[in-house]
Amino acid sequence: MNFPETVDLMAALDGITDHWSPKVVARVNDQYVKVAKLLGQLVWHRHDGEDELFYVLRGRLTLEYEGGRSVDLAPGAIHVVPRGVLHNPVAAEECWIVLIETVTTQHTGNVATPRSKTIDQQLA
């Protein structure tokens, strides 16, 4: 797939209507740059072979971890979820994010849900 030379992240997010439906906007080596709108919670899951970077552009995001720990992200903040770590993203209000993930990363990791998106759906 060919990606545009320049991407306006906010414009890309303006075009997204579904929550928890990431869209790939660029590729850097073996990493996809994705944008998504989040609201509510996704699902507890892990990515056994890949780290996952969250970058909040608008709103707030909480990443819950097993054992009761959580990380709160405000606009402008990034956080890396290490590979193999059980986590659950939660957005009490609509949140706009950028994800940077290896091209092999499954949307909901080791869990299949009705919200899970294939990479083909994310590339569309």
Secondary structure, 3 states (H helix, E strand, C coil): CCCCCCCCHHHHHHCCCCECCCEEEEEECCEEEEEEEEEEECCCECCCCCCEEEEEEECCEEEEECCCCEEEECCCCEEEECCCCCEEEEEEEEEEEEEEEECCCCCCCCCCCCCCCCHHHHHC
